[in-house]
Amino acid sequence: MSFTVYGAAGSGSVPVEAALTLLGIDHEVVEAPTWEGEAQRDRVAPVNPMRQIPALITPDGETITESAAILIWLADNHPEARLAPAPDDPRRAQFLRWMSFIPAAIYSMFWVRDEPSRLVGDDEAMQAIVRNRTAARIAACWAVMDAQVQPGDFILGDHLTVLDLYVAVASRWTPRRRRFHAEAPKMSQVVRRVDALPELADFWPRRFPFEAGWEG
């Protein structure tokens, strides 16, 4: 049996799919763009009661949700690929810090901004304020992270980790790469390297293509 990923192109499943691709792990993707409505959310409900993606089903039938948890689990279960610092590596604390920071400070904003009516009802003026303020908050969080990392070729040094995959994908969401480049100049060089990885040259066009205007 192979792995199954409940996800969608351009979504939080993409770094998980990228990690599986780099690891050479056979997997099937169940396409479920949950932002398109209740039918797609219902499709995910049997494996994740939160009706959110991504969800990873292991060959043993275990379900793992949350992008960061899946990425850390995959990396730790394949130490030979060096996609995460080992538990005794001095970089491990910062790896866990930033792998937690992204979903807590940045990814969480999208539950609000994707459907502002969840918090402010049908008031279009208030919805616009929510979108503007969440975009500003996301940009500010990227700036905070960038100020505290000292990348080599990649965020934690000279070896690619799943943290780089996570940032490369999340930085393409609102307020998108153009703003990310302005707020996070050090990490900008890293995500450009991840975009250009030859091992993912066939992957990106399928799962998050660099179409005209993609940087924002």
C-alpha positions in Angstrom: 0.0 0.0 0.0 1.1 3.6 -0.7 0.5 6.8 1.2 -2.7 8.8 0.5 -2.7 12.6 0.7 -6.0 14.5 0.9 -5.0 17.9 -0.5 -5.3 20.3 -3.4 -3.1 22.1 -5.9 -1.7 25.3 -4.4 -2.7 24.4 -0.9 -1.1 23.3 2.3 -0.7 19.8 1.0 1.8 21.0 -1.5 4.9 21.0 0.8 3.8 17.5 2.0 3.6 16.3 -1.6 6.9 17.9 -2.3 8.5 16.1 0.6 7.1 12.8 -0.5 8.4 13.5 -4.0 11.9 14.2 -2.7 11.8 11.1 -0.6 10.7 9.0 -3.5 7.6 7.8 -1.7 4.8 6.5 -3.8 1.6 8.3 -3.0 -1.9 9.1 -4.2 -3.5 12.5 -4.0 -7.3 12.8 -3.3 -8.0 16.2 -4.6 -10.2 18.2 -2.2 -10.1 22.0 -2.5 -12.0 22.6 0.6 -12.3 26.4 0.0 -14.7 25.6 -2.9 -17.6 24.6 -0.5 -19.3 22.1 1.7 -19.1 19.2 -0.8 -15.3 19.3 -0.8 -15.2 19.7 3.0 -17.5 16.7 3.3 -15.0 14.7 1.2 -12.3 15.2 3.8 -14.6 14.7 6.8 -14.1 10.9 7.0 -10.4 11.3 7.6 -10.3 14.7 9.3 -13.4 15.9 11.4 -12.1 19.4 11.0 -12.8 19.0 7.3 -9.4 20.6 6.4 -6.5 19.6 4.3 -3.9 18.2 4.3 -4.4 14.8 5.8 -1.9 12.0 5.3 -3.0 8.3 5.5 -0.1 6.0 6.1 0.2 2.5 4.6 -0.7 1.2 8.1 -4.0 3.2 8.0 -2.9 5.9 10.5 -4.2 9.4 9.8 -1.9 12.4 10.4 -3.2 16.0 10.0 -1.6 19.4 10.1 1.1 20.3 7.6 3.9 20.9 10.1 3.2 17.6 11.9 3.2 15.7 8.7 6.4 17.3 7.4 8.2 16.7 10.7 7.0 13.1 10.9 8.1 12.4 7.3 11.5 13.9 7.8 12.1 12.1 11.2 11.1 8.8 9.7 13.6 9.2 6.8 16.7 10.5 8.5 18.9 9.4 5.6 17.3 12.2 3.5 18.4 14.9 6.1 15.2 16.8 5.6 15.2 17.8 9.3 17.9 18.2 11.9 18.3 15.2 14.1 17.0 15.5 17.7 20.6 15.9 18.9 21.5 18.5 16.2 22.1 22.1 17.6 19.7 23.3 14.9 16.8 21.2 16.1 15.3 23.8 18.5 15.2 26.5 15.8 13.8 24.0 13.3 10.9 23.2 15.7 10.4 26.8 16.5 9.9 27.9 12.9 8.0 24.8 11.9 5.5 25.8 14.7 5.6 29.5 14.0 4.4 29.2 10.4 1.1 27.5 11.2 0.5 29.4 14.5 1.3 32.9 13.2 0.8 32.7 9.4 -1.2 29.7 8.2 -3.9 30.3 10.9 -4.7 33.7 9.3 -6.1 32.1 6.3 -9.1 30.6 8.2 -10.1 34.2 8.8 -9.2 35.9 5.5 -10.5 33.1 3.2 -14.0 33.6 4.6 -14.2 36.8 6.6 -17.9 36.3 7.1 -17.1 33.7 9.7 -16.2 36.5 12.0 -17.9 39.7 10.6 -21.0 38.4 8.8 -22.0 39.8 5.4 -20.7 43.3 6.0 -18.6 43.8 2.9 -16.7 46.8 4.3 -15.8 44.8 7.4 -14.7 41.9 5.3 -12.4 44.2 3.3 -10.8 45.4 6.6 -10.3 41.8 7.7 -8.6 40.9 4.4 -6.3 44.0 4.5 -5.4 43.5 8.2 -4.7 39.8 7.9 -2.5 40.4 4.8 -0.5 43.0 6.8 -0.2 40.6 9.8 1.1 37.8 7.6 3.7 40.2 6.0 4.7 41.4 9.5 5.2 37.8 10.7 7.4 37.0 7.7 9.5 40.0 8.6 9.9 38.9 12.2 11.0 35.5 11.1 13.5 36.9 8.5 15.1 39.1 11.1 15.9 36.1 13.3 17.2 33.6 10.9 20.7 33.5 9.3 20.3 31.3 6.2 23.0 29.7 4.2 21.8 28.3 1.0 18.7 27.3 3.0 17.1 28.6 6.1 18.9 26.5 8.6 22.2 26.3 6.8 23.5 24.6 3.6 21.1 21.6 3.5 17.5 21.6 2.4 14.9 20.8 5.1 11.1 20.5 5.1 11.1 24.0 6.6 12.3 25.4 3.3 9.5 23.5 1.5 7.0 24.9 3.9 8.2 28.5 3.6 8.5 28.3 -0.2 4.8 27.3 -0.5 3.3 29.5 2.2 5.2 32.6 0.9 3.2 32.2 -2.4 -0.1 32.8 -0.6 -1.5 36.3 0.2 0.2 38.8 0.3 2.2 36.8 -2.2 5.8 36.7 -3.2 6.3 40.3 -4.2 5.5 41.5 -0.6 7.4 38.5 0.8 10.5 39.6 -1.0 10.2 43.1 0.4 9.6 41.9 4.0 11.9 38.8 4.1 14.9 39.5 1.9 17.1 36.8 3.4 14.5 34.1 3.0 13.7 35.3 -0.5 17.0 33.9 -1.7 16.1 30.6 -0.1 12.7 30.2 -1.7 14.1 31.0 -5.1 16.5 28.1 -4.7 13.6 25.8 -3.6 11.6 27.0 -6.7 14.5 26.0 -8.9 15.3 22.6 -7.3 15.9 20.2 -10.3 14.3 17.4 -8.2 11.0 19.3 -8.2 11.2 20.6 -11.8 8.3 18.3 -12.8 6.4 18.7 -9.5 5.8 22.4 -9.4 4.0 22.7 -12.8 1.6 20.0 -11.7 0.9 21.1 -8.1 1.7 24.9 -7.9 2.6 26.2 -11.4 4.5 29.4 -11.8 1.9 31.1 -14.0 2.0 34.6 -15.3 1.6 37.1 -12.4 2.1 34.4 -9.7 4.4 36.6 -7.6 1.6 39.1 -7.0 
